[in-house]
Amino acid sequence: MQTAYLSHPDCLRHDMGEGHPECPARLKAIEDKLIAFGIFPFLHHYEAPSVTREQLARVHSDALLDHLESISPSEDLVQIDEDTWMTPHTLAAAGRAAGSLVLATDLVMAGKAGNAFCCVRPPGHHASRDQSMGFCFFNNVAVGAAHALEHHGLERVAVIDFDAHHGNGTEDIFKDDPRVMLCSSFQQRIYPESIPGPGNDHMIFAPLPPRSGSGVFRDTVTRLFLPALNRFRPQIVFVSAGFDSHRADEMADLDLVEEDYAWITRELKQVAAVHSGRRLVSTLEGGYELQALGRSVAAHLKVLCDM
């Protein structure tokens, strides 16, 4: 199966300062492992385009977009929240990250790729309709999902978020839209410390206790996510692929390993094969221990491209 790989040099220019975990080295670590494992040559490479205002406005308020434009610095840094800083290059990087989801969606919808991985930053799943937060400026996966709905006319879109942190921004954007199913697993009582909504037929939440490990994670996906997805019958599958649940990553304590990411990728590929014409688009969210991140993304991509 042809796998599209989308990135852009602009995503390396957003740098929130020395020691910040969401750093440009994340993308370099991923690329290094994909080359070392022989995966890189098998991918079909695309440069991520810049997102348009119209595409962003499907999921973000004009007030947020205007605010980010107005405070974008020409030098130095502007603080968004305790952990999130805007640099002179942030809007360009965030625009490429969100734009990558648009192109990836177009590629799989046109049959030019069976699936796609967007190796981009900054991440997106904490960005809500009205607020940037938690390292995130635009909600990349939401931009892709909305593009599938509004531009391609789909009626059922699924987003599966296995980042260690709750995809609160994606929930905020789609909580009242039954066309979008969100399945989000995350470690309970860590950032963003938001309490997910009560859940319904299209919002499926799985807060996991610390030290859950592979068994609890896989059981949760099997019991909660897969039956819901098969009932929903998504016409395209999006993945918020966060790798900070890895046991080597200090951002969380869920104790997953590379094979867990390979396993859930196989399960989601099967959902896409049954219901979505194999259409699946994945995008990078978290993952901050560089060696573990590179290995985990490699495991994810090996399954996507049938290696």
Secondary structure as GFF3:
##gff-version 3
##sequence-region A 1 307
A	DSSP	beta_strand	3	7	.	.	.	ID=ss1
A	DSSP	three_ten_helix	9	12	.	.	.	ID=ss2
A	DSSP	alpha_helix	25	36	.	.	.	ID=ss3
A	DSSP	three_ten_helix	40	42	.	.	.	ID=ss4
A	DSSP	beta_strand	44	47	.	.	.	ID=ss5
A	DSSP	alpha_helix	53	57	.	.	.	ID=ss6
A	DSSP	alpha_helix	62	71	.	.	.	ID=ss7
A	DSSP	beta_strand	78	81	.	.	.	ID=ss8
A	DSSP	beta_strand	84	86	.	.	.	ID=ss9
A	DSSP	alpha_helix	90	109	.	.	.	ID=ss10
A	DSSP	beta_strand	115	118	.	.	.	ID=ss11
A	DSSP	alpha_helix	140	150	.	.	.	ID=ss12
A	DSSP	beta_strand	157	161	.	.	.	ID=ss13
A	DSSP	alpha_helix	168	174	.	.	.	ID=ss14
A	DSSP	beta_strand	180	187	.	.	.	ID=ss15
A	DSSP	beta_strand	203	208	.	.	.	ID=ss16
A	DSSP	alpha_helix	213	220	.	.	.	ID=ss17
A	DSSP	pi_helix	221	225	.	.	.	ID=ss18
A	DSSP	alpha_helix	226	232	.	.	.	ID=ss19
A	DSSP	beta_strand	236	241	.	.	.	ID=ss20
A	DSSP	alpha_helix	258	275	.	.	.	ID=ss21
A	DSSP	beta_strand	280	284	.	.	.	ID=ss22
A	DSSP	alpha_helix	290	304	.	.	.	ID=ss23
###
